[in-house]
Amino acid sequence: MAKLNILLPAMGEGVIEATVTKWLVSEGAAVREDDPLVEVATDKVDSEVPSPAGGKIISIVAPEGSVVKVGQVLAVIESSMSISPDAEAKIDNEVERIRETIIESRNEKKETEEVSRSLKSRTPSGKFISPLVRSIAAREGISYSELDTVTGTGMDGRITRDDILKMLDARNKTKETAVTAHRNDTGKMQHKPEVQQSSGDEIIAMDRVRKLIADHMVLSKKTSPHVTSFIDADVTKLVLWRNSVKDRFLAAEGQKLTLTPIFIDAAARALYEYPMINISVDGNNIIKRKNINIGMATALPDGNLIVPVIKNANEKNLTGLAKSVNDLAERARINKLKPDEITGGTFTITNFGSYNNLAGTPIINQPQAAILGTGVVRKMPAVIETPEGDVIAIRHIMILSLSYDHRVIDGALAGKYLNRVKQILENYNGEIA
């Protein structure tokens, strides 16, 4: 009987650990290959870890509630089945992914250490800085001028590890104080208002996902000065074209052709033409993204929200986009998304029209710099210019809204991008391949 360790697989970019939330099997249970064994949660997504082979669970190493790093053992399975070449290749690939994740983490640590060694050993005033203190300063982004303000408690006034950690603790407390309270015009301290409860009120505790969403939204508003621009689009031609091909598309592809992949197609084309919308901010640097990876905000049955990402959306035709949208949306609703499928987004679309809303002012999905909102398509009277003069006709009209980070995207650029999306939608002639 062969024993096989079940490892925590690589969970996506930047994820090095996960919390074991629920075991779906118990010790002694018989399982088949690819049966879900355990549910794990990261700060990005909840996932299931499948069994790499059929057999019997002889040991559960990581109990519920424990935090496990990528590559560590979750459980041990005993199997009498010989592992096929395909299964061996699958395991080898997974081990290689884990090894790459560990190597990346080590390289980041090595880079920090190299930076610290390259720094000077003394501050401008002559205080000695040990390699350890230099390493901490490099990792935390502490300047030499800040180090010069620290009173060293070591021999001859040297700055020790404890000294710099105290400085970091004091700095973090100062930031927390600034966030939780501020002074008003009269000089009184204002804290967040106390919530008064009344008889009959129901208290509902936020679940883990809702807490993450709340923190992410607050962080975004604190990080980026949000500005939202609006434009309306006459999508009559688009609606008529879609109505004429949707039945043929369903028969040929077995997929529904909704408006969402069309919106993604238009957004991706416009991003290709205006790449300075497809950016992120890193300190004082602007990162211009090479890939156009569009996230689509998706409501879940429990009321929470998740944003699966279509990678390289500009390289897909409408058929490919429709299949990706339908697949990701369906698996999002049944909690079957993989960690890699909700990371790496460079731009996001949220569809207010799904709930018959006209428009909205969406919050930027950090660290992106812009998000597009699409409103409901409505029949409305509109003025149409013709060679014989202006006429009023019934048209299909929708409102597009773009929220953007005003630190790096000005109104002129945002307006041009939004207008380009409008032009693409108004003259849409997507081809079904």
C-alpha positions, 0 to 999 in steps of 0.5 A: 500500500502506497502512502501519499501526502496531500499538500496545500497546492499553490493558491494563486499569485501572492498567496502563501498560506490558507486556513483550513475551514472544513474537512469534508472527509474523516480519517478512515474514509474511502475516497476517489480520485478528484473527490473534494477533501477539504475546504480552505480559505485565503484572503482572496477566495474559498476553495476545495482541495481534491484528492490526488488519488483513490484510497483511504484517508489514514491521517488528517494532519491539519485540523480545522482552523489551522493555518497551512502554508503552500506545500505543507501536508494537509493529510495522508492517503493510503492507496493500493492503486498504481498512479497513472502517468497522467496522474504522476504528471499532474502531481509533478506539475503541482509540486513544481507550482509549489516549488515556484511559489516558495522560490518566489518568496525566497527571492523576495526575501533575498532581494530585501536582504541585498537592498539592505546590504547595499545601504550605508551603515551609518545615518547622516548624523553618524549613527551606526546601522546594523545589517539586521536594522538595515534589512528591516528598514528596507522591508518597511520603507523607512528612510535614513532621515527617519532612522536619524530621529530614533534614539538608539539604546545600544552600545554607543547609541546604536539603533537596535532591532527593538528600537526600530520595532518600537518606532514602527509600532508608534508609527502604526498607532499614529496612522490608526489614530488618524484613520479612526478619529479626526478633529473638527472645526471646534477642535473636538475629537470626532469618532465614528458615531455610536449605533443605537439599537431598538427593540426588535432590531436583528443583529446579523454578524458579517461573514468572513467574505463580507468582512473582506469586501468591506475592508477592500471597499474602505481601503479603496476609498482611502487610497484613491480620490474617486471621480465618476464620469457618465455618458449615454449610448444609443445601443439600438443597432447592438440590441437588434444585432444580438436579437438576430443571432442569439438563437443561432449562437445558442444552437451552435455553441450551447451558450447564451449570448448575453450583453456582458461579453459584448460589454467586456469586448468593447471595454477591452478594445478601448483599453487597447487604444487607451492603455493609460487607463489599464494601469496601477499605482505603486507609490510614486510609480505608474505601472502600465499593464501589458495584459488586459485582464478584465474582472466582472463583478458577480453577485453570489446567492448569499448576497456577497460579491466576487470578481472572476477575471478574464485574462487577455480579454482583448485577444478573445473573439466574442465566442470565446468571451461568451463562453468564458463569461458563462463558465466563470459566472456559473462556477462563481455561484457554486463556489467552484472558482480556482484562486488563479481565476479571481486574481490578476485583474487590471480593469473591472466591469460591474453591471448595474443593469442586471437589477434594472438600475439606470447607473451607479458610481462603482468603487475602484477594485484596488490596485486597479485605477478604473472601473466601468459601470453599465446600466440597464438598456431601456427603450426611450424617445431620442432625437435622431439627426437625419438628412431631412431634419431631426426626428424623435424615435424610440431607441435603446439607450443605456448609461455608462459610468466610469469611476477612476483614480484621479491621482493618475487619470485626468478627466480628459483621458477618462472622457476619451476612453468612455466615449470610445466605449460608447462608439464601439457599442453604438456601432457594434458588429461582433463576429461569431466564430 
